[in-house]
Amino acid sequence: MDIIRLILAIFLPPVGVFLQVGLSLQFWINILLTLLGYVPGIIHAVWIILRR
């Protein structure tokens, strides 16, 4: 399942984070980072997925 989340984190970072943590603060931070720049959103999403 982590592989699917990582693939989603690359293409749609907030979806990968949502599947990992739900509607938590990390999800909203990831949406903000993705809006500010796509690459920071990807880095944050991969970090959240690999951390757990």
C-alpha positions, 0 to 999 in steps of 0.5 A: 500500500505504501507504494501506491501512496508514494506514487500518488504523492508524486503526482498528487501530493495532498491525496497521498497525505490524505490516505496516510493521515486523513484530514489532519493538520499535516494534510492542510500543510501539504495543500499549502506547500503544494499551492506554494510550489509543487516540489515542496508538496511532493517532498512533504508528502513523501516525508509523511508517508515514509515517516509512518 
